[in-house]
Amino acid sequence: MITSILEMDQSQQSVQQLRLTDLFQQDPQRFEKFSVHFDQLSFDYSKHRIDQAAFEALIKFADSKQLSAWIKRLFTEEQINYTEGRAAMHWALRLPKHDQDYPKLAQAVHQQLDRMFQLVEKVHAGQCRGSTGEVIQDVVNIGVGGSDLGPLMVSHALSDYKVTTAKPLKVHFVSTMDGSQLSELLHQLRPETTLFIISSKSFGTIDTLSNAQTVRQWLEKALGHQKSVVQHHFIGVSTKPEKMTEWGIAAENQFLLWDWVGGRYSLWSCIGLPIALQIGVEGFKQLLAGAYAIDQHFQKTPFQHNIPVLMGLLGVWNNNFLDIQTHAVLPYDGRLKYFASYLQQLEMESNGKSIQRNNQKVELKTCPIVWGEVGPNAQHAFYQLLHQGTHAVSCDFIAPVQRYNANQFTYAENAEALIEQHHLALSNCLAQSRLLAFGNQALNADELESLPEYKQYEGNQPSSTLLLQELSPYSLGMLIALYEHKVFVQSVMWNINPFDQWGVEKGKEIANQLLPILSGKEKDFSQLDASTQGLIKILLGKE
């Protein structure tokens, strides 16, 4: 491994001084050599500060870390999440129903999916009713983390694919523990026609259960305390059927997860119920099919043409050998509004680690800070820093090739104007990546001659561009799975476990220790640090 790092350092030293303008001038075929096309995706990584020698060194580095073997191990039932004694089989959630390699696994997954699909069709047909007999017209997903970010992101991204239902159906999301989202929402809803989904892998997450309890009180105040209220107005999704039963959720309204599904990898399961309610059964199946296509690509494609492998290795190159510690995700499509937030959890909760699998400190810096925003909004916010600031930043630009199909009834009347707006977004996407890469060289020569220093651009900021033929359930499934596998690739390179999150758990434990103090049940807090003591006194009105 040390030899591999030395080889990488030598490659880094040779490229460190190179500019992207030089790399493109030296090789007119650079785009063809440094881009990959698969199915409905095109991945351009030619604007990364890497030459052929560095690229080959990266592949060797991956081989030295036994990446091929690790990919094979991922797609098994091995407990590669060793700190929790679990497998990491989110890929199994998108197996075909009659998969030949894992028939029992596929059967178990599809048994739950089929039950979920039956509920979805019942809701869409207006056959799902509350305790008073009125048809359900609002569904509220109560979850946090992966039980919220994934379903919220996908539901918003696929808003164009919302299905027609017997009665208008709205899906809402609640996650904050302070009750602010819930308070605003309950003023808009009717108890008689509202269904709540409690999504919690452990069915013990205090954020989720506190919101659920508030909702339960709201329902019982309006509809009475009879058992039928909970039975008709709550769905549970969890690994813990006994806890759901204890809470009062009827057995037929319980949908099961497995311990081998990490929360941030769970949208493909019944955690995705809000997605299926929005886009329908066939849409959800297409989402799974897109992810499965990437699973196959990831397992079977040589590294040189393997998109998630390339994404992962380029991230390692930027992070560890070019010292670029922050990564921006910039979709040029408003439907991907929540994509950067989703990736923040996926990447930073997975790879924000500093201890290797051998219990030694890591030898390389791990996950960069991941952030981002819809590109057109970001241009008026933080692109100033990207173009003329002092930080090196790598970027992912994401855009659909086609949008606003004139044959779609929704867009027919305004298709021409909307298509022109889509072209405007695409032109900005290409222009921004061009300016980030080439700086002043992207400007008109006549313009450059008279530019003062404060109007000039350094450039040389690396970026990838991912183009989807269109943003659909299938292509979005592909896109999400790309990033899932990118995360795994980087975890192998850094020799860390991407499937646990112990840093999340301890903060929750400490919060549980402080809660009795703030609620007045515990009077003595003298053992706490001076800062926390002082803040508690203010909160309790003792200062």
MOCORBEL-V500643 format. One record per pair of residues at least 6 apart in sequence whose ideal C-beta (glycine too) atoms are under 7 Angstrom apart, sorted by sequence separation. I is the first residue (numbers start at 1). J is the second residue. D is the distance in Angstrom with one decimal. If there is no record, write none. Layout:
BEGIN
[[I J D] [I J D]]
END
This chain:
BEGIN
[[24 30 5.4] [74 80 6.5] [79 85 5.7] [81 87 6.8] [122 128 5.0] [129 135 5.8] [130 136 6.2] [175 181 6.8] [223 229 5.0] [238 244 5.6] [245 251 6.9] [303 309 4.9] [318 324 4.2] [319 325 6.6] [355 361 6.6] [356 362 5.5] [385 391 6.5] [405 411 6.7] [406 412 6.2] [469 475 6.5] [491 497 7.0] [516 522 4.0] [537 543 4.4] [23 30 6.4] [35 42 6.8] [36 43 4.8] [73 80 5.7] [79 86 5.7] [80 87 6.6] [81 88 5.0] [95 102 6.0] [99 106 4.0] [129 136 6.5] [141 148 7.0] [174 181 4.7] [354 361 6.3] [355 362 7.0] [386 393 5.6] [404 411 4.7] [411 418 5.8] [435 442 4.9] [468 475 4.4] [491 498 3.8] [35 43 6.3] [79 87 5.3] [80 88 5.6] [98 106 6.9] [128 136 4.6] [174 182 5.1] [200 208 4.6] [236 244 3.9] [261 269 5.9] [267 275 6.8] [276 284 4.2] [298 306 6.5] [331 339 5.4] [354 362 5.4] [373 381 6.5] [434 442 5.0] [440 448 5.7] [517 525 4.9] [525 533 6.1] [35 44 4.5] [78 87 6.1] [97 106 6.2] [126 135 4.8] [220 229 5.9] [257 266 6.6] [275 284 6.1] [297 306 6.9] [406 415 3.9] [35 45 6.7] [77 87 5.1] [92 102 6.5] [95 105 6.6] [96 106 6.7] [141 151 5.9] [198 208 6.4] [219 229 5.3] [244 254 4.9] [297 307 6.9] [298 308 5.2] [329 339 6.5] [488 498 6.1] [34 45 5.3] [35 46 6.0] [95 106 4.4] [174 185 6.5] [329 340 4.4] [404 415 5.6] [468 479 6.6] [487 498 5.6] [525 536 5.9] [34 46 3.9] [77 89 6.7] [257 269 5.7] [272 284 6.5] [315 327 7.0] [354 366 6.7] [31 44 6.8] [92 105 5.1] [97 110 4.8] [123 136 6.0] [172 185 5.8] [236 249 4.2] [241 254 5.5] [257 270 6.9] [353 366 5.7] [74 88 6.6] [95 109 6.3] [198 212 4.9] [216 230 6.8] [219 233 5.6] [257 271 7.0] [329 343 5.6] [352 366 6.8] [404 418 4.0] [31 46 4.8] [234 249 5.2] [241 256 6.4] [255 270 3.8] [351 366 5.4] [352 367 5.0] [404 419 5.0] [30 46 5.0] [75 91 6.0] [93 109 5.8] [155 171 6.2] [351 367 3.7] [440 456 5.6] [92 109 5.9] [236 253 6.4] [239 256 6.8] [440 457 5.4] [230 248 4.0] [235 253 4.9] [236 254 5.0] [237 255 4.7] [239 257 4.7] [404 422 5.8] [439 457 4.0] [441 459 6.7] [518 536 6.9] [196 215 5.4] [230 249 6.8] [231 250 4.4] [234 253 6.5] [236 255 7.0] [238 257 6.2] [239 258 6.4] [348 367 5.5] [403 422 4.2] [439 458 5.1] [440 459 6.7] [517 536 6.1] [237 257 6.6] [239 259 5.9] [268 288 6.0] [347 367 5.8] [439 459 2.2] [152 173 4.8] [438 459 5.0] [439 460 6.5] [518 539 6.2] [348 370 5.7] [435 457 6.1] [437 459 5.9] [268 291 6.4] [347 370 4.7] [436 459 6.6] [437 461 6.7] [148 173 6.0] [436 461 4.1] [344 370 5.1] [437 463 6.6] [20 47 6.0] [148 175 4.1] [191 218 6.7] [343 370 5.6] [344 371 6.9] [399 426 5.9] [436 463 5.8] [23 51 6.3] [191 219 5.1] [20 49 6.3] [182 211 5.5] [137 167 5.5] [139 169 6.9] [141 171 6.9] [177 207 4.0] [399 429 4.9] [433 463 4.9] [18 49 6.4] [137 168 6.3] [144 175 4.7] [191 222 4.1] [340 371 6.4] [135 167 5.4] [137 169 6.0] [138 170 5.1] [139 171 5.0] [140 172 4.7] [141 173 5.1] [142 174 5.0] [143 175 6.3] [182 214 6.0] [186 218 5.7] [191 223 5.5] [340 372 3.2] [397 429 5.4] [433 465 5.8] [18 51 7.0] [137 170 7.0] [177 210 6.0] [182 215 7.0] [237 270 4.9] [340 373 6.2] [15 49 5.8] [138 172 6.6] [140 174 5.9] [237 271 5.6] [15 50 6.3] [179 214 6.4] [203 238 4.1] [15 51 5.8] [198 234 6.3] [237 273 6.5] [397 433 5.1] [174 211 5.5] [196 233 6.0] [201 238 6.2] [202 239 7.0] [203 240 4.4] [337 374 5.5] [195 233 5.9] [196 234 5.3] [197 235 4.6] [198 236 5.1] [199 237 4.6] [200 238 5.5] [201 239 5.5] [202 240 6.5] [235 273 7.0] [336 374 6.7] [14 53 6.8] [15 54 5.1] [124 163 6.5] [194 233 6.7] [126 166 3.4] [195 235 6.6] [197 237 6.5] [203 243 4.0] [334 374 5.5] [124 165 4.5] [125 166 5.5] [126 167 5.1] [203 244 6.0] [327 368 4.7] [329 370 6.7] [395 436 6.6] [11 53 5.8] [124 166 6.7] [326 368 5.5] [330 372 5.6] [11 54 4.0] [325 368 5.1] [326 369 4.5] [327 370 5.3] [328 371 5.9] [329 372 3.4] [331 374 5.9] [332 375 4.2] [320 364 4.7] [324 368 7.0] [325 369 6.5] [328 372 4.8] [331 375 6.2] [332 376 6.7] [140 185 6.8] [320 365 6.0] [326 371 7.0] [330 375 4.4] [11 57 4.2] [123 169 6.8] [319 365 6.0] [330 378 5.8] [387 435 6.4] [8 57 5.5] [319 368 5.1] [376 425 6.2] [379 428 6.7] [383 432 6.8] [387 436 6.7] [7 57 5.1] [386 436 6.2] [138 189 5.3] [147 199 3.8] [376 428 6.3] [7 60 6.5] [8 61 5.5] [147 200 6.2] [375 428 6.8] [379 432 6.8] [140 194 6.4] [142 196 6.0] [375 429 6.0] [138 193 6.1] [142 197 6.5] [4 60 6.4] [137 193 4.5] [138 194 4.6] [139 195 4.9] [140 196 5.0] [141 197 4.8] [142 198 5.3] [143 199 3.6] [201 257 5.7] [4 61 4.8] [136 193 5.8] [140 197 7.0] [142 199 6.7] [143 200 6.5] [375 432 7.0] [134 192 4.5] [135 193 6.5] [139 197 6.6] [141 199 6.1] [134 193 5.1] [136 195 4.6] [4 64 4.0] [132 192 4.8] [144 205 6.1] [130 192 5.1] [201 263 5.4] [336 398 6.6] [1 64 5.9] [130 193 6.0] [144 207 4.4] [144 208 5.5] [143 208 5.7] [326 391 6.5] [328 393 5.7] [330 395 5.7] [332 397 6.8] [142 208 5.6] [330 396 6.6] [332 398 6.9] [333 399 6.2] [395 461 6.9] [397 463 5.9] [401 467 5.5] [128 195 6.8] [326 393 5.2] [327 394 5.0] [328 395 4.7] [329 396 5.0] [330 397 5.3] [331 398 4.2] [332 399 4.2] [333 400 5.7] [396 463 6.9] [401 468 6.8] [402 469 6.3] [403 470 6.9] [324 392 4.5] [393 461 5.9] [394 462 5.0] [395 463 4.1] [396 464 5.1] [397 465 4.5] [398 466 4.8] [399 467 5.9] [400 468 4.9] [401 469 5.2] [402 470 4.6] [142 211 4.9] [324 393 6.6] [388 457 6.7] [392 461 6.8] [394 463 6.6] [401 470 6.7] [142 212 5.4] [324 394 5.0] [387 457 5.6] [396 466 6.5] [400 470 5.1] [400 471 4.5] [199 271 5.4] [142 215 7.0] [386 461 6.3] [197 273 5.8] [318 394 4.6] [197 274 6.6] [264 345 5.2] [264 346 5.2] [264 349 5.9] [264 350 6.9] [132 223 6.7] [131 223 5.6] [332 425 4.8] [332 426 6.7] [332 428 6.7] [131 228 4.6] [332 429 4.0] [131 229 5.0] [131 232 4.2] [130 232 5.1] [131 233 6.6] [130 233 5.8] [171 274 5.0] [171 277 5.4] [171 278 5.6] [169 277 6.8] [154 267 6.1] [147 263 6.1] [150 266 6.7] [151 267 5.8] [162 278 5.5] [163 279 6.4] [146 263 3.2] [150 267 3.2] [162 279 6.6] [163 280 3.9] [145 263 5.3] [146 264 4.0] [161 279 4.5] [145 264 6.8] [146 265 7.0] [147 266 7.0] [155 274 5.7] [146 266 5.2] [151 271 6.5] [155 275 5.4] [158 278 6.6] [150 271 6.8] [151 272 6.0] [154 275 4.8] [158 279 5.0] [161 283 5.2] [151 274 4.4] [155 278 4.7] [147 271 5.6] [151 275 5.4] [158 283 6.8] [366 494 4.9] [364 494 5.9] [366 496 6.2] [362 494 5.9] [141 274 4.5] [362 496 6.7] [139 274 6.7] [335 471 6.0] [351 487 6.0] [346 483 6.1] [350 487 4.8] [139 277 5.8] [333 471 6.0] [346 484 6.8] [357 495 5.4] [116 255 5.9] [351 490 5.7] [356 495 4.3] [357 496 6.7] [115 255 6.5] [343 483 6.0] [347 487 5.7] [351 491 5.7] [356 496 6.0] [357 497 6.2] [346 487 6.1] [350 491 6.8] [112 255 5.8] [351 494 6.8] [353 496 4.2] [112 256 5.6] [318 462 6.1] [353 497 6.9] [351 496 6.5] [351 498 5.5] [350 498 3.9] [314 464 6.9] [352 503 6.9] [349 501 5.1] [311 464 7.0] [116 270 4.8] [123 277 6.2] [349 504 6.8] [120 276 4.7] [116 273 5.7] [120 277 5.8] [112 270 5.5] [117 276 6.9] [116 276 6.3] [121 281 6.5] [120 281 5.7] [117 281 4.6] [93 261 6.8] [89 260 4.4] [90 261 5.7] [311 482 6.5] [315 486 6.9] [88 260 6.4] [90 262 6.6] [86 259 5.2] [87 260 4.3] [86 260 5.2] [88 262 6.6] [94 268 5.4] [308 482 5.1] [312 486 4.5] [316 490 5.9] [90 265 3.6] [93 268 3.8] [307 482 5.9] [311 486 4.1] [315 490 5.7] [93 269 5.1] [159 335 6.1] [313 489 6.8] [308 485 3.6] [312 489 2.8] [316 493 4.9] [90 268 6.5] [157 335 4.7] [308 486 4.8] [312 490 4.7] [156 335 6.4] [157 336 5.5] [309 489 5.5] [156 337 5.9] [308 489 6.1] [312 493 6.9] [156 338 5.5] [157 339 7.0] [290 473 6.8] [290 474 4.0] [294 478 5.0] [153 338 4.0] [289 474 5.9] [290 475 6.0] [293 478 6.0] [152 338 5.7] [153 339 5.9] [286 472 7.0] [287 473 4.3] [290 476 6.6] [291 477 4.1] [295 481 6.4] [286 473 3.8] [290 477 2.7] [291 478 6.8] [294 481 3.8] [298 485 4.7] [286 474 4.5] [289 477 6.6] [290 478 4.1] [294 482 5.7] [153 342 4.2] [287 476 6.4] [288 477 6.3] [291 480 6.5] [283 473 4.6] [287 477 4.2] [291 481 4.0] [286 477 7.0] [294 485 6.8] [149 341 6.1] [150 342 6.3] [149 342 4.9] [94 288 4.2] [279 473 5.9] [149 345 5.5] [94 291 4.5] [94 292 4.4] [146 345 6.7] [145 345 6.4] [94 295 6.7] [91 295 5.1] [265 484 6.4] [75 299 6.1] [71 298 6.7] [71 299 6.2] [262 499 5.4] [62 303 6.0] [59 303 5.4] [59 304 6.7] [62 313 6.1] [39 293 5.9] [58 313 4.7] [38 297 5.8] [58 317 6.0] [43 307 4.9] [45 310 6.1] [41 307 6.8] [48 314 5.5] [43 310 7.0] [50 317 6.2] [36 305 5.3] [38 307 6.1] [45 314 5.9] [36 307 5.5] [49 322 6.3] [36 310 6.8] [12 321 3.8] [12 322 6.8] [161 473 6.2] [8 321 5.7] [157 471 6.6] [158 473 5.9] [158 476 6.4] [157 476 5.7] [154 476 6.5] [47 433 6.2] [47 437 4.4] [90 484 7.0] [49 460 6.9] [88 499 4.5] [49 462 5.2] [48 462 4.4] [74 488 6.1] [83 497 5.8] [47 462 6.1] [82 497 6.3] [47 463 5.0] [81 497 6.3] [84 500 5.4] [20 437 4.6] [21 438 5.3] [83 500 4.7] [20 438 6.2] [81 499 3.8] [45 464 4.9] [81 500 6.1] [21 441 4.8] [44 464 6.6] [43 464 6.7] [44 465 4.4] [67 489 6.6] [70 492 4.6] [43 466 5.6] [41 466 6.6] [42 467 4.4] [67 492 5.3] [41 468 6.2] [65 492 5.5] [40 468 5.9] [65 493 5.5] [40 469 4.2] [62 493 7.0] [40 474 7.0] [40 475 4.9] [41 478 6.0] [40 478 6.6] [20 459 6.8] [39 478 6.7] [20 460 5.7] [19 460 5.2]]
END
